């Protein structure tokens, strides 16, 4: 997978086709089975599909509606803007992907008895990260001795001009929120079309994410995939 453009995406989709997303059931469940090989995962995202399950078999979803954020429509509340001006955290990208995804797996989530991020998912997205398609954002805090500890972050997958958010965690208030805002500002500077937030949560809706019909999302995805994938290790730049 040395290429990064549309030719690579078309090749992956031909090799790993999914059923038409419009055939998904009312929950968004489209298919089951297969594996989490990097090629299949990338092909899934390119077709508007993602894995979400807590036990075998692997379940593949394409929900309708889909929660999406256009970077230019990001809303940051007054209190969070004030907190960000104080610069409470050091932010980085792709410095601790494994630690971020493991922290996301361990995060306690209201109304959920466990996590869908099992060992196989951790390994699969770790492989995508190694190939330059999966990325993390980290929020760090220093203790009294000056030692840095990871207190929040998020991870996801990038193809073309789209970022597919997967999960986030916070051990300190606002850590994941500030990491998310920094990510959105950065991908806006890079010309990304949207951040896929998958399914509705009040938390992400407060940032300006809105629900799109699946058909609208798939059209926007097709356009975003025309862009060159920003593959490799990411770092924050001055244009964010």
CORUR-V343265 format. One record per residue. N is the residue number from 0. RES is the residue in one small letter. PHI is phi as a letter, one per 40 degrees, with the letter a starting at -180 (NA if undefined). Layout:
n=N res=RES phi=PHI
n=N res=RES phi=PHI
//
This chain:
n=0 res=x phi=NA
n=1 res=x phi=c
n=2 res=x phi=c
n=3 res=x phi=b
n=4 res=x phi=c
n=5 res=x phi=c
n=6 res=x phi=c
n=7 res=x phi=c
n=8 res=x phi=c
n=9 res=x phi=c
n=10 res=x phi=c
n=11 res=x phi=c
n=12 res=x phi=c
n=13 res=x phi=c
n=14 res=x phi=c
n=15 res=x phi=b
n=16 res=x phi=c
n=17 res=x phi=b
n=18 res=x phi=d
n=19 res=x phi=d
n=20 res=x phi=d
n=21 res=x phi=c
n=22 res=x phi=c
n=23 res=x phi=c
n=24 res=x phi=c
n=25 res=x phi=c
n=26 res=x phi=c
n=27 res=x phi=g
n=28 res=x phi=c
n=29 res=x phi=b
n=30 res=x phi=a
n=31 res=x phi=a
n=32 res=x phi=g
n=33 res=x phi=g
n=34 res=x phi=a
n=35 res=x phi=b
n=36 res=x phi=c
n=37 res=x phi=d
n=38 res=x phi=c
n=39 res=x phi=c
n=40 res=x phi=c
n=41 res=x phi=c
n=42 res=x phi=c
n=43 res=x phi=c
n=44 res=x phi=d
n=45 res=x phi=c
n=46 res=x phi=b
n=47 res=x phi=g
n=48 res=x phi=b
n=49 res=x phi=a
n=50 res=x phi=c
n=51 res=x phi=a
n=52 res=x phi=a
n=53 res=x phi=b
n=54 res=x phi=a
n=55 res=x phi=c
n=56 res=x phi=c
n=57 res=x phi=c
n=58 res=x phi=b
n=59 res=x phi=b
n=60 res=x phi=b
n=61 res=x phi=a
n=62 res=x phi=c
n=63 res=x phi=a
n=64 res=x phi=c
n=65 res=x phi=b
n=66 res=x phi=c
n=67 res=x phi=b
n=68 res=x phi=b
n=69 res=x phi=c
n=70 res=x phi=d
n=71 res=x phi=c
n=72 res=x phi=b
n=73 res=x phi=c
n=74 res=x phi=b
n=75 res=x phi=b
n=76 res=x phi=c
n=77 res=x phi=d
n=78 res=x phi=c
n=79 res=x phi=c
n=80 res=x phi=c
n=81 res=x phi=c
n=82 res=x phi=c
n=83 res=x phi=c
n=84 res=x phi=c
n=85 res=x phi=c
n=86 res=x phi=f
n=87 res=x phi=c
n=88 res=x phi=b
n=89 res=x phi=c
n=90 res=x phi=b
n=91 res=x phi=a
n=92 res=x phi=b
n=93 res=x phi=f
n=94 res=x phi=c
n=95 res=x phi=a
n=96 res=x phi=d
n=97 res=x phi=c
n=98 res=x phi=c
n=99 res=x phi=c
n=100 res=x phi=c
n=101 res=x phi=c
n=102 res=x phi=c
n=103 res=x phi=c
n=104 res=x phi=c
n=105 res=x phi=c
n=106 res=x phi=c
n=107 res=x phi=c
n=108 res=x phi=b
n=109 res=x phi=d
n=110 res=x phi=g
n=111 res=x phi=b
n=112 res=x phi=c
n=113 res=x phi=a
n=114 res=x phi=b
n=115 res=x phi=c
n=116 res=x phi=c
n=117 res=x phi=c
n=118 res=x phi=d
n=119 res=x phi=c
n=120 res=x phi=c
n=121 res=x phi=d
n=122 res=x phi=c
n=123 res=x phi=c
n=124 res=x phi=c
n=125 res=x phi=c
n=126 res=x phi=c
n=127 res=x phi=c
n=128 res=x phi=c
n=129 res=x phi=c
n=130 res=x phi=c
n=131 res=x phi=g
n=132 res=x phi=b
n=133 res=x phi=b
n=134 res=x phi=b
n=135 res=x phi=b
n=136 res=x phi=b
n=137 res=x phi=b
n=138 res=x phi=b
n=139 res=x phi=b
n=140 res=x phi=b
n=141 res=x phi=b
n=142 res=x phi=c
n=143 res=x phi=c
n=144 res=x phi=c
n=145 res=x phi=g
n=146 res=x phi=c
n=147 res=x phi=c
n=148 res=x phi=b
n=149 res=x phi=c
n=150 res=x phi=b
n=151 res=x phi=a
n=152 res=x phi=i
n=153 res=x phi=a
n=154 res=x phi=a
n=155 res=x phi=a
n=156 res=x phi=b
n=157 res=x phi=b
n=158 res=x phi=a
n=159 res=x phi=f
n=160 res=x phi=b
n=161 res=x phi=b
n=162 res=x phi=b
n=163 res=x phi=b
n=164 res=x phi=c
n=165 res=x phi=b
n=166 res=x phi=a
n=167 res=x phi=a
n=168 res=x phi=a
n=169 res=x phi=a
n=170 res=x phi=b
n=171 res=x phi=b
n=172 res=x phi=d
n=173 res=x phi=g
n=174 res=x phi=c
n=175 res=x phi=c
n=176 res=x phi=c
n=177 res=x phi=c
n=178 res=x phi=c
n=179 res=x phi=c
n=180 res=x phi=c
n=181 res=x phi=c
n=182 res=x phi=c
n=183 res=x phi=c
n=184 res=x phi=c
n=185 res=x phi=c
n=186 res=x phi=c
n=187 res=x phi=c
n=188 res=x phi=c
n=189 res=x phi=c
n=190 res=x phi=g
n=191 res=x phi=c
n=192 res=x phi=c
n=193 res=x phi=a
n=194 res=x phi=b
n=195 res=x phi=c
n=196 res=x phi=b
n=197 res=x phi=g
n=198 res=x phi=b
n=199 res=x phi=c
n=200 res=x phi=b
n=201 res=x phi=d
n=202 res=x phi=d
n=203 res=x phi=c
n=204 res=x phi=c
n=205 res=x phi=c
n=206 res=x phi=c
n=207 res=x phi=h
n=208 res=x phi=c
n=209 res=x phi=b
n=210 res=x phi=c
n=211 res=x phi=b
n=212 res=x phi=c
n=213 res=x phi=d
n=214 res=x phi=c
n=215 res=x phi=c
n=216 res=x phi=c
n=217 res=x phi=c
n=218 res=x phi=c
n=219 res=x phi=c
n=220 res=x phi=c
n=221 res=x phi=d
n=222 res=x phi=c
n=223 res=x phi=c
n=224 res=x phi=c
n=225 res=x phi=c
n=226 res=x phi=c
n=227 res=x phi=c
n=228 res=x phi=c
n=229 res=x phi=c
n=230 res=x phi=c
n=231 res=x phi=h
n=232 res=x phi=c
n=233 res=x phi=c
n=234 res=x phi=b
n=235 res=x phi=c
n=236 res=x phi=b
n=237 res=x phi=c
n=238 res=x phi=c
n=239 res=x phi=c
//
